[in-house]
Amino acid sequence: MKKIFKKSLLKSFFQSQMAVGLTLIFATFCALIVSNSENFEIYQQFFNQNIDLNLEFLGFYKALTLRDWINDFLMAIFFFLIGLELKSEILIGELSSKKKMALPLICAVGGVIVPMLFFLYFNHNIPENMRGLAIPCATDIAFAYGFITLFGKTFSDSLKIFIVALAVIDDLIAILIIAIFYSKNIEIFYLGYACLAIVGLMILNSRNSSKIFLYILCGLMLWLMILKSGLHATLAGVILAMFIPLKIGKNNFLEKIAHKISPTVNFFILPIFAFANSGVRIEGFSSQQILSPMIGGVAFGLFFGKQIGVMLSAYLSLKLGFAKLPRGTNWIEFYGASLFTGIGFTMSLFIASLAFSNDLKNFDDAKIGVLLGSIFSVIAGGLVAWGIRQNRR
């Protein structure tokens, strides 16, 4: 009986969003320990080792490090899962109608613009820092939803759904930012081959094909061509997701694929990404450095920018009659949830890795900013949630 209980408890743990958050925290903690130990150089050399992609039979060569494989290939699978979630939400979920989409869409836009303004305030006179403008814009779905779930019935189910919808739209905006601003030296020749892969996906979709290996084959070709074209390779994951059929017969084909890959993404890809990218030496760090341009712009953008952007957007949209607060939610609860949108982490670290791949100092400062902004948001959100629970007793 005890064994059965342990198995079911372990199974429910790994199925929960909180488990994803805790796993990421553990990976980040490990990265920080290693980065601030005598093994720091080994850590750096390990992820910077060259593992070039050389397909001689196709005449295809691309110089890549282990960190590049993680950020370009493994994260493309993460973006594929995000793309599946986006498609599902738009077709049958919380973004499937104008009424449902209004509040999370407006709040997501506000939650992108205001953090950018905070970053601009700190960095407007430092041109080389402006590549980091988008770092404090995105909300980490796993962390935000995980911490809200941690407080049980403190937040209504409608408010939890709102946060998921907002984070999904946040990710879509982040994907567009990556596509537009973090792609370089576009080569039309390879984009032509990428279009052929997309045509293959269109044919599979039009025939409602359930042959997953054919989607994988087209997806791999698409990834290779986008990687070589100069666009960021993770876009291949989002494009592939667009062509996965929602249903085949009575079966939810899209959901089936999402369920199959989500454990791998949540408990393998994301922790590896966090371990490879969140390691930063913090020796000699002082509280005064929080006000330095990069750290302050990212940390204040996430903590103050996200909550102000979300709250101000919600208030204006309600006043103008565009939307209503989630059912069963008051303004205090909504504010508590808005604080959790300041948890940037995965997407913020990813954008930082793109923005400052050749600028280690700014990359390290951006990572510190992401960690501080996210920690402040967790603490503040937790205190508000605790206050709500105490008030209800």
C-alpha positions in Angstrom: 0.0 0.0 0.0 2.8 2.4 0.9 4.6 1.6 -2.4 1.4 2.3 -4.4 1.0 5.6 -2.5 4.6 6.6 -3.2 4.3 5.8 -6.9 1.1 7.8 -7.3 2.5 10.7 -5.3 5.6 10.7 -7.4 3.5 10.5 -10.6 1.4 13.4 -9.6 4.5 15.4 -8.7 6.0 15.0 -12.1 2.7 15.9 -13.8 2.4 19.2 -11.9 3.7 22.6 -13.1 5.1 23.1 -9.7 7.5 20.1 -10.3 8.7 21.9 -13.4 9.4 25.0 -11.5 11.2 23.1 -8.7 13.3 21.2 -11.2 14.4 24.5 -12.9 15.2 26.0 -9.5 17.4 23.0 -8.7 19.2 23.2 -12.1 19.8 26.9 -11.6 21.0 26.4 -8.1 23.5 23.7 -9.3 24.7 26.1 -12.1 25.3 28.9 -9.6 27.2 26.6 -7.2 29.5 25.3 -10.0 30.0 28.8 -11.5 31.1 30.1 -8.1 33.4 27.2 -7.4 36.9 26.3 -8.5 35.3 24.3 -11.3 34.0 27.4 -13.1 36.4 27.0 -16.0 35.6 23.3 -16.5 31.9 24.3 -16.6 32.5 27.0 -19.2 34.8 24.8 -21.3 32.4 21.9 -21.2 29.5 23.9 -22.8 31.9 25.8 -25.2 33.4 22.6 -26.7 32.9 22.4 -30.5 30.5 19.8 -31.8 30.2 20.9 -35.4 27.3 19.8 -37.6 28.8 18.3 -40.7 26.6 16.5 -43.2 29.0 15.8 -46.0 26.5 14.0 -48.2 24.4 17.2 -48.3 27.4 19.5 -48.4 26.1 21.0 -45.1 28.4 22.4 -42.5 27.7 24.6 -39.4 30.1 25.3 -36.6 28.3 24.7 -33.3 29.3 24.4 -29.6 27.5 22.2 -27.1 25.7 25.3 -25.8 24.6 26.1 -29.4 23.1 22.6 -29.7 21.2 23.2 -26.4 20.0 26.7 -27.4 19.4 26.1 -31.1 18.2 22.5 -31.3 16.9 21.4 -27.9 15.1 24.8 -27.4 13.5 24.3 -30.9 11.7 21.3 -29.3 10.7 23.6 -26.4 9.3 26.1 -28.9 7.5 23.3 -30.7 5.7 22.5 -27.5 4.9 26.2 -27.0 3.6 26.3 -30.5 1.3 23.4 -29.9 0.0 25.1 -26.7 -0.6 28.3 -28.6 -2.5 26.5 -31.4 -4.6 24.6 -29.0 -5.5 27.7 -27.0 -6.3 29.7 -30.2 -8.5 27.0 -31.7 -10.4 25.5 -28.7 -8.9 27.1 -25.5 -8.7 30.4 -23.6 -7.8 32.4 -26.7 -10.6 30.9 -29.0 -12.9 34.0 -29.0 -12.5 37.8 -28.9 -14.2 37.9 -25.5 -11.8 35.3 -24.0 -8.7 36.8 -25.6 -9.3 40.5 -24.8 -8.0 40.8 -21.2 -4.9 38.5 -21.5 -4.0 40.0 -24.8 -4.3 43.6 -23.6 -2.4 42.8 -20.3 0.3 40.8 -22.2 0.9 43.8 -24.5 1.1 46.1 -21.4 3.4 43.6 -19.7 5.7 43.8 -22.7 5.8 47.6 -23.3 6.3 48.8 -19.7 9.2 46.5 -18.9 10.9 47.8 -22.1 10.4 51.3 -20.8 12.1 50.4 -17.5 15.0 48.9 -19.5 15.2 52.0 -21.7 15.4 54.2 -18.6 18.5 52.4 -17.4 20.2 51.8 -20.7 19.1 54.5 -23.2 22.5 56.1 -23.3 24.4 52.8 -23.8 23.9 51.7 -27.4 25.6 48.3 -27.0 23.1 47.4 -24.2 20.0 48.0 -26.3 20.1 44.5 -27.7 18.8 43.4 -24.3 15.6 45.5 -24.6 13.4 42.4 -24.9 14.9 40.4 -22.0 12.4 41.5 -19.3 9.3 41.1 -21.5 8.4 37.4 -21.2 6.7 35.5 -18.4 7.9 31.9 -17.6 4.7 29.7 -17.8 6.1 26.9 -15.7 7.2 29.1 -12.8 4.3 31.6 -12.9 1.6 28.9 -13.0 3.5 26.6 -10.6 3.7 29.3 -7.9 0.1 30.3 -8.3 -0.9 26.6 -8.0 1.2 26.3 -4.9 -1.3 28.6 -3.1 -4.2 26.4 -3.9 -7.6 28.1 -3.7 -6.1 31.5 -2.9 -6.5 32.3 -6.6 -9.6 31.3 -8.6 -9.5 28.8 -11.5 -10.4 31.7 -13.8 -7.5 33.7 -12.7 -5.1 30.8 -13.1 -6.4 30.3 -16.7 -5.9 34.1 -17.3 -2.2 33.8 -16.2 -1.7 30.8 -18.5 -3.3 32.7 -21.4 -1.2 35.8 -20.7 2.0 33.8 -20.5 1.2 32.0 -23.8 0.6 35.4 -25.6 3.8 36.7 -23.9 5.7 33.8 -25.5 4.2 34.5 -28.9 5.4 38.1 -28.6 8.8 36.9 -27.5 8.9 34.5 -30.6 8.1 37.4 -32.9 10.8 39.5 -31.2 13.3 36.7 -31.7 12.3 36.3 -35.4 12.6 40.0 -36.2 15.5 41.3 -34.0 17.7 38.3 -33.3 18.2 36.8 -36.7 21.2 37.8 -38.8 22.8 37.5 -42.3 19.7 36.1 -43.9 20.5 33.8 -46.8 17.5 33.5 -49.2 18.9 30.4 -50.8 18.3 28.3 -47.7 15.0 30.0 -47.0 13.9 28.6 -50.3 14.6 25.0 -49.1 12.9 25.8 -45.8 9.8 26.7 -47.9 9.9 23.2 -49.5 9.8 21.7 -46.0 6.8 23.9 -45.2 5.1 22.7 -48.4 5.7 19.1 -47.2 4.1 20.0 -43.9 1.1 21.6 -45.7 0.5 18.4 -47.7 0.7 16.3 -44.5 -1.7 18.7 -42.7 -4.2 18.8 -45.7 -4.3 15.0 -45.7 -4.7 14.9 -41.9 -1.8 12.5 -41.8 -1.1 10.8 -38.5 2.4 9.6 -39.5 4.5 11.4 -36.9 7.8 10.3 -38.4 6.9 12.3 -41.6 6.3 15.4 -39.6 9.6 14.8 -37.8 11.4 14.4 -41.1 10.0 17.7 -42.5 10.7 19.4 -39.2 14.3 18.3 -39.2 14.8 19.6 -42.8 13.1 22.8 -41.8 15.3 23.2 -38.7 18.5 22.6 -40.8 17.5 25.1 -43.5 16.4 27.8 -41.0 19.6 27.3 -39.0 21.7 27.8 -42.2 19.5 30.7 -43.4 20.5 33.1 -40.6 17.0 33.1 -39.0 17.0 31.7 -35.4 16.6 27.9 -35.6 14.1 27.7 -32.8 11.5 29.3 -35.2 11.4 25.9 -36.9 9.7 24.4 -33.8 6.9 27.0 -33.9 6.3 26.6 -37.7 6.2 22.8 -37.3 3.6 23.2 -34.6 1.3 25.3 -36.9 0.9 22.3 -39.2 0.1 19.6 -36.7 -3.6 18.7 -37.1 -5.8 19.5 -34.0 -7.8 16.3 -34.5 -7.7 13.2 -36.6 -11.0 11.4 -36.4 -12.2 11.6 -32.8 -8.7 11.7 -31.4 -7.0 15.0 -30.3 -3.8 14.4 -32.3 -2.2 17.7 -31.2 -2.8 17.0 -27.5 -1.5 13.5 -27.9 1.8 14.8 -29.3 2.0 17.6 -26.6 1.5 15.0 -23.8 4.2 12.8 -25.3 6.9 15.4 -25.5 6.1 17.6 -22.5 7.9 15.4 -19.9 11.1 15.4 -22.0 10.8 19.2 -22.4 9.9 19.9 -18.8 12.3 17.6 -17.1 15.2 17.2 -19.5 15.4 20.1 -22.0 14.5 23.0 -19.7 16.7 21.9 -16.8 19.7 21.4 -19.2 19.0 24.9 -20.7 18.9 26.4 -17.2 22.0 24.6 -16.1 23.9 25.7 -19.2 22.8 29.3 -19.3 22.1 30.5 -15.7 25.6 30.0 -14.3 27.2 33.3 -13.4 30.0 34.3 -11.0 28.6 36.5 -8.3 31.7 36.9 -6.2 32.1 40.5 -5.1 28.5 41.4 -6.0 27.1 44.2 -3.9 23.6 45.7 -3.5 24.8 48.8 -5.3 25.2 46.8 -8.6 21.4 46.3 -8.7 21.3 49.9 -10.0 23.8 49.3 -12.8 22.3 49.7 -16.2 22.0 46.1 -17.3 21.1 44.5 -14.0 18.8 47.3 -13.0 17.1 47.4 -16.4 16.3 43.7 -16.4 15.5 43.3 -12.7 13.3 46.4 -12.4 11.8 45.7 -15.8 10.7 42.2 -14.6 9.6 43.1 -11.1 8.1 46.6 -11.5 7.5 46.7 -15.2 5.5 43.5 -15.5 3.2 44.2 -12.6 2.6 47.9 -13.6 2.1 46.9 -17.2 -0.4 44.2 -16.4 -2.3 46.1 -13.7 -2.5 49.4 -15.7 -3.6 47.6 -18.9 -6.3 45.7 -16.9 -7.6 48.8 -15.2 -7.8 50.8 -18.5 -9.5 47.9 -20.4 -12.1 47.5 -17.6 -12.7 51.3 -17.5 -13.2 51.4 -21.3 -15.4 48.3 -21.3 -13.1 46.1 -23.3 -12.9 43.3 -20.8 -13.8 42.1 -17.3 -11.8 40.7 -14.4 -11.7 36.9 -14.4 -14.7 35.4 -12.7 -14.6 35.1 -8.9 -11.5 37.5 -8.7 -11.1 40.8 -6.9 -8.4 43.4 -7.5 -6.1 42.3 -4.6 -6.1 38.7 -6.0 -5.5 40.0 -9.5 -2.6 42.1 -8.2 -1.1 39.0 -6.5 -1.3 37.1 -9.8 0.2 40.0 -11.7 3.3 39.9 -9.5 4.0 36.3 -10.6 4.1 37.5 -14.3 7.5 39.1 -13.3 9.0 35.6 -13.2 10.9 35.7 -16.5 13.5 33.0 -16.2 13.5 30.5 -19.2 12.4 32.9 -22.0 14.3 35.9 -20.5 17.5 33.9 -20.2 17.0 32.6 -23.7 16.7 36.1 -25.2 19.7 37.2 -23.1 21.7 34.3 -24.6 20.8 35.5 -28.1 21.4 39.2 -27.4 24.8 38.9 -25.7 26.2 35.6 -27.1 29.5 37.5 -27.8 29.4 39.8 -24.8 30.1 37.7 -21.6 29.9 40.7 -19.2 26.5 41.9 -20.4 25.3 38.3 -20.5 26.3 37.7 -16.9 24.7 41.0 -15.8 21.5 40.1 -17.7 21.4 36.7 -15.9 21.8 38.4 -12.5 19.0 40.8 -13.5 16.7 37.9 -14.5 17.4 36.0 -11.3 16.9 39.0 -9.1 13.7 40.2 -10.9 12.2 36.7 -10.8 13.1 36.2 -7.1 11.6 39.6 -6.1 8.4 38.7 -8.0 8.1 35.3 -6.3 8.6 36.8 -2.8 6.2 39.7 -3.4 3.6 37.4 -5.0 3.9 35.0 -2.2 3.5 37.7 0.5 0.3 39.0 -1.2 -1.1 35.4 -1.5 -0.3 34.8 2.1 -2.0 38.0 3.1 -5.1 37.0 1.1 -5.2 33.6 2.9 -4.8 35.2 6.3 -7.6 37.7 5.6 -10.0 34.9 4.6 -9.6 33.1 8.0 
